Amino acid sequence: MTPRPIPILLFLAAVLFSAIQASAQDKGSVDAKPLPPLDKPNDPKIGAKQLFARKLLPAALPPRAIGSYVKGCLAGAEQMPINGDTWQVMRLSRNRYWGHPDTIAMLKRLAAKTHKDAGWPGILVGDIGQPRGGPALTGHASHQIGLDADIWLTPMPDHQLSREEREEMSAVMMVREDRLDVDPKVFTAGHVLLLRDAAQEPGVQRIFVNAAIKKALCREAKGDRSWLAKVRPWYGHDYHFHIRMRCPSGNSECKGQSDQGGGEGCGKGELAYWFKDSILHPKPPKEPPTPRTGPTLAQLPAACKQVLNASEAKQ
């Protein structure tokens, strides 16, 4: 499959950020519409997510991850090409296929390495981040500084996906109905190698998966198992896994996390929490949660105002 450039300006004119959670199962829109202009874009009370969602192209600034994964922004973002020999990008209507150049380079390496190691047809890339990072209108609390990326656990099909397929195709559930283990009909040795290759990337600090997938990795991993320390159980993540990169060298404004300690994380007691009935089957809240505005621009790192107001990078 030969990579082909996306007609970026024509496509971005039709971008829509729908008011739904941005998971691998939520469908996008082929007939996307742009967000309407804000009545009072300079109102200091406006949520920063409203401002960053309306920026369709990166800031014409050197690459910088600014702030934390859950409260920051990104200068000089790079686009993940939507087609490659060993990858394809999904849900184009979200316009969340932008990341720090280190993240984009890692994803390309991972796609090629897994294809070689595991015979994996290729990876399906989900959300990375917005063109200027920042809070998203829907779905993610993180993915704000271009160092997070979601990869579907569904292997890439054997053809170049159409726009309709990219927006409407569903990811495959990897966890059994009882939530206690993976589904052996769909979770394979190739998945183990895919996750191992991702965790062994030097710039990767954490990988989040469903606890049932972590349990399966602990059982199936062979040879050097040190990479398991990076793979942590987390809510959801049964259709995709989440890669988190370290702060890039020289990005002093990036507020990262400490390396994960505690060994493989495969002890019975370490995983027990995730299989309690109260976690597997939580009771619904008595009252629906109140929608949150999220942080304002003033509550983000000061440099994010410069990123937001910078001119558009040429594509």
C-alpha positions as CSV (number, residue, x, y, z in Angstrom):
1,M,0.0,0.0,0.0
2,T,1.5,3.3,-1.1
3,P,1.1,6.3,1.3
4,R,-1.0,9.0,-0.3
5,P,-1.2,12.6,1.1
6,I,-4.5,13.8,2.3
7,P,-5.9,17.0,0.7
8,I,-5.6,18.6,4.1
9,L,-7.2,22.0,3.6
10,L,-10.2,20.6,1.7
11,F,-10.8,18.0,4.4
12,L,-10.3,20.3,7.4
13,A,-13.0,22.6,6.1
14,A,-15.5,19.8,6.8
15,V,-14.3,18.8,10.3
16,L,-16.9,18.0,12.9
17,F,-16.3,17.3,16.6
18,S,-19.5,15.5,17.7
19,A,-20.7,15.7,21.2
20,I,-20.1,12.0,22.1
21,Q,-17.3,10.2,23.8
22,A,-14.4,9.5,21.6
23,S,-13.9,5.8,21.9
24,A,-13.0,3.2,19.3
25,Q,-16.7,2.3,19.0
26,D,-18.2,5.8,18.5
27,K,-18.8,6.4,14.9
28,G,-17.7,9.6,13.0
29,S,-19.3,11.5,10.3
30,V,-18.5,11.4,6.6
31,D,-20.6,14.5,6.0
32,A,-18.9,16.6,8.7
33,K,-19.7,20.2,9.4
34,P,-17.4,22.8,11.0
35,L,-18.2,24.1,14.5
36,P,-20.0,27.4,14.5
37,P,-18.1,30.5,15.5
38,L,-18.2,31.4,19.2
39,D,-20.4,34.4,20.1
40,K,-17.8,35.7,22.6
41,P,-14.5,34.0,21.9
42,N,-12.6,36.4,24.3
43,D,-14.9,35.6,27.2
44,P,-12.5,34.5,30.0
45,K,-15.1,32.0,31.3
46,I,-15.2,30.0,28.0
47,G,-13.8,26.5,28.4
48,A,-10.4,26.1,26.7
49,K,-11.8,23.0,24.9
50,Q,-14.1,25.3,22.9
51,L,-11.1,27.3,21.7
52,F,-8.7,24.5,20.9
53,A,-11.4,22.4,19.1
54,R,-11.8,25.3,16.6
55,K,-8.1,25.3,15.6
56,L,-7.9,23.1,12.5
57,L,-4.2,23.3,11.9
58,P,-1.1,23.4,14.1
59,A,0.7,26.5,15.4
60,A,3.6,27.6,13.2
61,L,6.0,27.2,16.2
62,P,8.9,24.8,17.0
63,P,7.6,21.5,18.5
64,R,7.0,21.8,22.2
65,A,4.9,19.7,24.6
66,I,3.6,22.2,27.2
67,G,2.1,21.3,30.5
68,S,0.8,17.9,31.6
69,Y,-1.0,15.1,29.7
70,V,-4.3,16.4,31.3
71,K,-3.7,20.1,31.3
72,G,-1.6,21.5,28.5
73,C,-1.2,22.1,24.8
74,L,1.1,21.4,21.8
75,A,3.2,23.7,19.5
76,G,4.5,22.5,16.2
77,A,2.4,19.4,15.9
78,E,3.0,16.9,13.1
79,Q,0.3,15.0,11.3
80,M,0.2,11.2,11.2
81,P,-0.2,10.4,7.5
82,I,-3.6,8.7,7.1
83,N,-2.2,5.9,5.0
84,G,1.0,3.9,5.3
85,D,2.2,0.5,4.2
86,T,1.6,-0.8,7.8
87,W,-0.9,1.7,9.3
88,Q,-4.2,3.5,8.6
89,V,-5.8,6.3,10.6
90,M,-9.4,6.0,11.8
91,R,-12.2,8.5,12.6
92,L,-10.7,11.3,10.4
93,S,-13.7,13.6,11.2
94,R,-12.3,14.1,14.8
95,N,-9.2,15.7,13.4
96,R,-7.2,14.2,16.3
97,Y,-4.3,12.6,14.2
98,W,-1.8,15.3,15.3
99,G,1.0,14.7,17.8
100,H,4.5,15.7,18.9
101,P,7.0,14.6,16.2
102,D,8.5,12.0,18.6
103,T,5.0,10.4,18.9
104,I,4.5,10.3,15.1
105,A,7.9,8.8,14.6
106,M,7.3,6.1,17.3
107,L,3.9,5.1,15.7
108,K,5.6,4.6,12.3
109,R,8.3,2.5,13.8
110,L,5.9,0.5,15.8
111,A,3.7,-0.3,12.7
112,A,6.8,-1.5,10.8
113,K,8.3,-3.5,13.7
114,T,5.1,-5.3,14.6
115,H,4.5,-6.2,10.9
116,K,8.0,-7.7,10.9
117,D,7.9,-9.4,14.3
118,A,4.3,-10.7,14.4
119,G,3.2,-10.7,10.8
120,W,0.6,-8.1,12.0
121,P,-1.0,-6.7,8.9
122,G,-0.7,-3.1,10.2
123,I,-2.0,-0.9,13.0
124,L,-5.2,1.1,13.1
125,V,-4.4,4.5,14.7
126,G,-7.1,6.1,16.8
127,D,-6.9,9.4,18.6
128,I,-3.6,11.1,19.1
129,G,-4.4,14.8,19.7
130,Q,-5.8,18.0,18.3
131,P,-3.7,20.2,16.0
132,R,-2.7,22.4,19.0
133,G,-3.4,19.9,21.7
134,G,-5.4,21.2,24.6
135,P,-8.6,19.9,26.1
136,A,-10.9,18.1,23.7
137,L,-14.6,18.7,23.4
138,T,-15.4,15.0,24.0
139,G,-13.9,11.8,25.2
140,H,-10.4,12.3,26.6
141,A,-9.2,14.1,29.7
142,S,-5.6,13.4,28.5
143,H,-4.2,13.5,24.9
144,Q,-3.5,17.3,25.4
145,I,0.3,17.6,24.7
146,G,0.7,15.3,21.7
147,L,2.3,12.4,23.7
148,D,-0.7,10.1,24.0
149,A,-2.0,7.8,21.2
150,D,-4.7,5.2,21.0
151,I,-4.1,2.1,18.9
152,W,-7.0,-0.2,18.0
153,L,-6.6,-3.9,18.9
154,T,-8.2,-4.8,15.6
155,P,-5.6,-5.7,12.9
156,M,-5.6,-3.5,9.8
157,P,-7.7,-4.9,7.0
158,D,-6.1,-6.0,3.8
159,H,-7.3,-3.0,1.8
160,Q,-7.2,0.8,2.0
161,L,-10.2,1.8,4.0
162,S,-12.8,4.2,2.5
163,R,-13.9,7.3,4.4
164,E,-17.1,5.5,5.2
165,E,-15.2,2.5,6.7
166,R,-12.9,4.8,8.7
167,E,-15.9,6.5,10.3
168,E,-18.3,3.6,10.7
169,M,-16.2,0.5,11.2
170,S,-16.2,-0.8,14.8
171,A,-13.3,-2.2,16.7
172,V,-13.3,-5.7,18.0
173,M,-14.0,-6.4,21.7
174,M,-11.1,-8.3,23.2
175,V,-12.6,-9.1,26.6
176,R,-14.9,-12.0,27.5
177,E,-18.5,-11.1,28.3
178,D,-17.9,-11.9,32.0
179,R,-14.9,-9.4,32.0
180,L,-12.6,-11.9,33.8
181,D,-10.3,-12.7,30.9
182,V,-9.7,-12.1,27.2
183,D,-11.8,-13.7,24.5
184,P,-9.5,-16.5,23.0
185,K,-11.5,-16.4,19.8
186,V,-10.1,-12.9,19.0
187,F,-7.1,-12.2,21.3
188,T,-4.1,-13.9,19.8
189,A,-0.3,-14.3,20.2
190,G,0.0,-11.4,17.7
191,H,-1.7,-9.1,20.2
192,V,1.0,-10.0,22.8
193,L,3.8,-9.2,20.4
194,L,2.1,-5.9,19.3
195,L,1.9,-4.8,23.0
196,R,5.4,-6.0,23.7
197,D,6.8,-4.0,20.7
198,A,5.0,-0.9,21.9
199,A,6.2,-1.2,25.4
200,Q,9.8,-1.8,24.3
201,E,9.9,1.5,22.5
202,P,12.4,3.6,24.6
203,G,10.3,6.7,24.5
204,V,7.1,5.0,25.7
205,Q,6.5,5.3,29.5
206,R,3.2,3.7,30.0
207,I,0.6,1.6,28.1
208,F,-2.9,1.3,29.4
209,V,-5.0,-1.8,28.7
210,N,-8.0,-3.5,30.2
211,A,-7.2,-5.6,33.3
212,A,-8.2,-8.8,31.5
213,I,-5.6,-8.0,28.8
214,K,-3.0,-7.3,31.4
215,K,-3.9,-10.7,33.0
216,A,-3.4,-12.4,29.6
217,L,-0.1,-10.7,29.0
218,C,1.2,-11.8,32.4
219,R,0.2,-15.4,31.5
220,E,1.4,-15.4,27.9
221,A,4.6,-13.3,27.8
222,K,7.8,-15.3,27.2
223,G,11.5,-14.6,27.5
224,D,12.4,-11.0,28.7
225,R,9.3,-9.8,30.6
226,S,10.7,-6.5,31.8
227,W,8.4,-4.6,29.4
228,L,5.4,-5.7,31.4
229,A,6.2,-3.1,34.0
230,K,5.1,-0.4,31.5
231,V,1.7,-2.1,30.9
232,R,-0.9,-0.9,33.4
233,P,-4.6,-1.9,33.8
234,W,-7.1,0.8,33.5
235,Y,-10.8,1.3,33.0
236,G,-12.2,0.5,29.5
237,H,-9.4,-0.1,27.0
238,D,-10.9,-3.4,25.8
239,Y,-11.1,-2.3,22.2
240,H,-7.9,-0.3,22.0
241,F,-4.7,0.4,24.0
242,H,-3.3,3.7,25.0
243,I,0.4,4.6,24.6
244,R,1.9,7.4,26.7
245,M,5.3,8.9,25.7
246,R,7.8,10.5,28.1
247,C,8.4,14.2,27.9
248,P,10.8,14.8,25.0
249,S,14.4,15.8,25.7
250,G,14.7,19.6,26.0
251,N,11.0,20.2,26.6
252,S,11.4,21.9,29.9
253,E,7.7,23.0,30.0
254,C,6.5,19.4,29.7
255,K,5.3,18.0,33.0
256,G,5.6,14.3,32.8
257,Q,5.2,11.3,35.1
258,S,7.7,9.3,37.0
259,D,8.6,5.9,35.6
260,Q,6.4,3.1,36.7
261,G,7.9,1.0,39.5
262,G,6.9,-2.2,41.2
263,G,8.1,-4.8,38.7
264,E,5.9,-6.7,36.2
265,G,2.6,-5.8,38.0
266,C,1.5,-9.4,37.6
267,G,1.0,-10.4,41.2
268,K,-2.3,-11.8,42.1
269,G,-2.9,-9.1,44.7
270,E,-1.9,-6.4,42.2
271,L,-4.6,-7.4,39.7
272,A,-7.3,-8.4,42.3
273,Y,-8.7,-4.9,42.6
274,W,-9.6,-4.8,38.9
275,F,-11.7,-8.0,39.2
276,K,-13.8,-7.0,42.2
277,D,-17.5,-7.0,41.4
278,S,-17.8,-3.4,42.3
279,I,-15.2,-2.5,39.6
280,L,-16.5,-4.9,37.0
281,H,-20.2,-3.9,37.5
282,P,-20.3,-0.4,39.1
283,K,-23.6,0.9,40.3
284,P,-24.9,3.8,38.2
285,P,-24.8,7.2,39.9
286,K,-28.0,8.2,41.7
287,E,-28.0,11.5,39.7
288,P,-26.5,12.1,36.2
289,P,-23.1,13.9,36.4
290,T,-23.2,17.6,35.8
291,P,-21.5,18.6,32.5
292,R,-18.2,20.3,33.1
293,T,-16.9,23.3,31.3
294,G,-13.3,22.2,31.9
295,P,-10.3,24.5,32.4
296,T,-10.3,28.0,30.9
297,L,-7.4,29.3,28.8
298,A,-6.1,31.1,31.9
299,Q,-6.0,27.9,33.8
300,L,-3.7,26.2,31.3
301,P,0.1,26.9,31.2
302,A,0.7,30.5,30.1
303,A,2.4,29.5,26.9
304,C,-0.8,27.9,25.6
305,K,-2.2,31.3,24.9
306,Q,0.7,31.9,22.5
307,V,0.1,28.5,20.9
308,L,-3.6,29.2,20.5
309,N,-3.1,32.6,18.9
310,A,-0.1,31.6,16.7
311,S,-0.5,31.6,12.9
312,E,-1.2,28.4,11.1
313,A,1.6,26.1,10.0
314,K,1.8,25.6,6.3
315,Q,0.7,22.2,5.1
